[in-house]
Amino acid sequence: MPDQQPLTAADWHFLAYHRFARLATVDDAGRPSIVPICFAADGEAIYSALDEKPKRVDPLRLRRVRNLLRHPAVALLVDDVFEDWDRLAFLLVHGTAELVWPGTDRHTAAIALLRARYPRYAGMALEQRPVIRIVPTAAFRWAARPAEAAPAPPRDLDLYALIQGRRSVRALRPDPVPPVLIERVLEAARWAPSPHGRMPWRFVVLTRPEAKARLAAAMGAEWERQLALDGEPPEVIARRKERSHQRIRDAPVCILLCLYLVDLDHYPDPVRQAAETTMAVQSLGAAAQNLLLAAYREGLDCGWMCAPLFCPETVRAALGLPPDLHPHALITMGYAARDPVRRERLPLEALVVRWE
Ligand SMILES: Cc1cc2nc3c(=O)[nH]c(=O)nc-3n(C[C@H](O)[C@H](O)[C@H](O)COP(=O)(O)O)c2cc1C
């Protein structure tokens, strides 16, 4: 029996760092066919859209589709080819292919993955066409230099360098973030310490432009109202609102960190209850820091927006969240558009008030 999950984390990482592959299928006569494809991977399968590029042919008449419907065993090659042979590397994936049809959750999720990776898919009507789904059955990875086979994270630094290197980055490039990397940073958050080990936080991940725009518009309207109450002049309100809108809109990924108190202890008196809630908030901060450091290590940068804390109802309504999720922080994540301001820190002597 082939292993159902033969790709290692490093293999998925290799896929995440590559944007094009070659897909090989075979016909009834045993004739191989190979085509270049765009793809996205979700840690379980690899997806490829039957997009509008081959306009001349009905997608079901495409050779690769005809072949895989009759012979689902396919091979996928992702490679680095350079004149400098020391940098050669490839990943060969054998798998079983099928079509995922429109109208299913899996199809919707696959299209979202592909659109997150390739901005040009935003303008194509992928909804009407099936998507190829390949479940890996075996994999082989080779590299001239072993380091190439398991690409090091872009900031392969020691912990102290990561802690000191991370900075709040408020301007991000629109380049999409591979889903594997989003999973990695959430995975880091998952390992944060928490009161009684109850993990009192939940994450809402937004990558679709419509979702981000909905959140930005709702929070912007509420912020406008609050700034007007503070007596801010209209032009200042308009400027601040647009800047915040832009931060959310331009971030390829927004992660809303929500407090989730349901699993915590419940006390009859308000003092202990408040302490329990404070512990949960402290733990949310720890999860956030894990996430920020992991993102930084992966070559990503983040900004922290506290706005959701000031309008939790608005955020819940905009995103259709249940009442037991308490929005606390919006982390914008992507690739830095420019070097951020490097804010200094107080010296340790000012922070350690006693050491005896
Ligand atoms: C709880 C919390 C809320 C924050 N809220 C915001 C915010 O709303 N907008 C923003 O631009 N930065 C926000 N930040 C980021 C801080 O301004 C930033 O961490 C601080 O200035 C230190 O800079 P550094 O992160 O680059 O080291 C927040 C940080 C924390 C921990």
The ligand as a MOL file (V3000), in Angstrom:
LIG
                    3D

  0  0  0     0  0            999 V3000
M  V30 BEGIN CTAB
M  V30 COUNTS 31 33 0 0 0
M  V30 BEGIN ATOM
M  V30 1 C -1.6470 45.2700 21.8090 0
M  V30 2 C -0.9880 46.0030 20.6770 0
M  V30 3 C -1.7530 46.8390 19.8840 0
M  V30 4 C -1.1920 47.4790 18.7880 0
M  V30 5 N -1.9760 48.2390 17.9650 0
M  V30 6 C -1.4550 48.7980 16.8660 0
M  V30 7 C -2.2950 49.5140 15.9600 0
M  V30 8 O -3.4940 49.6050 16.1180 0
M  V30 9 N -1.7060 50.0690 14.8650 0
M  V30 10 C -0.3680 49.9620 14.6270 0
M  V30 11 O 0.0950 50.4880 13.6210 0
M  V30 12 N 0.4600 49.2900 15.4600 0
M  V30 13 C -0.0580 48.7050 16.5770 0
M  V30 14 N 0.7490 47.9790 17.4170 0
M  V30 15 C 2.1940 47.8610 17.1090 0
M  V30 16 C 3.0340 48.7690 18.0110 0
M  V30 17 O 2.8540 50.1140 17.6540 0
M  V30 18 C 4.5020 48.3440 17.8570 0
M  V30 19 O 4.6480 47.0050 18.2840 0
M  V30 20 C 5.4200 49.2250 18.6800 0
M  V30 21 O 5.4310 50.5270 18.2150 0
M  V30 22 C 6.8690 48.6830 18.6470 0
M  V30 23 O 7.3560 48.6290 17.3320 0
M  V30 24 P 7.8600 47.2570 16.6870 0
M  V30 25 O 6.7110 46.2760 16.7270 0
M  V30 26 O 8.2180 47.6180 15.2870 0
M  V30 27 O 9.0170 46.7720 17.4690 0
M  V30 28 C 0.1960 47.3360 18.5140 0
M  V30 29 C 0.9480 46.4890 19.3370 0
M  V30 30 C 0.3810 45.8310 20.3840 0
M  V30 31 C 1.2150 44.8770 21.2120 0
M  V30 END ATOM
M  V30 BEGIN BOND
M  V30 1 1 1 2
M  V30 2 1 2 3
M  V30 3 2 2 30
M  V30 4 2 3 4
M  V30 5 1 4 5
M  V30 6 1 4 28
M  V30 7 2 5 6
M  V30 8 1 6 7
M  V30 9 1 6 13
M  V30 10 2 7 8
M  V30 11 1 7 9
M  V30 12 1 9 10
M  V30 13 2 10 11
M  V30 14 1 10 12
M  V30 15 2 12 13
M  V30 16 1 13 14
M  V30 17 1 14 15
M  V30 18 1 14 28
M  V30 19 1 15 16
M  V30 20 1 16 17
M  V30 21 1 16 18
M  V30 22 1 18 19
M  V30 23 1 18 20
M  V30 24 1 20 21
M  V30 25 1 20 22
M  V30 26 1 22 23
M  V30 27 1 23 24
M  V30 28 2 24 25
M  V30 29 1 24 26
M  V30 30 1 24 27
M  V30 31 2 28 29
M  V30 32 1 29 30
M  V30 33 1 30 31
M  V30 END BOND
M  V30 END CTAB
M  END
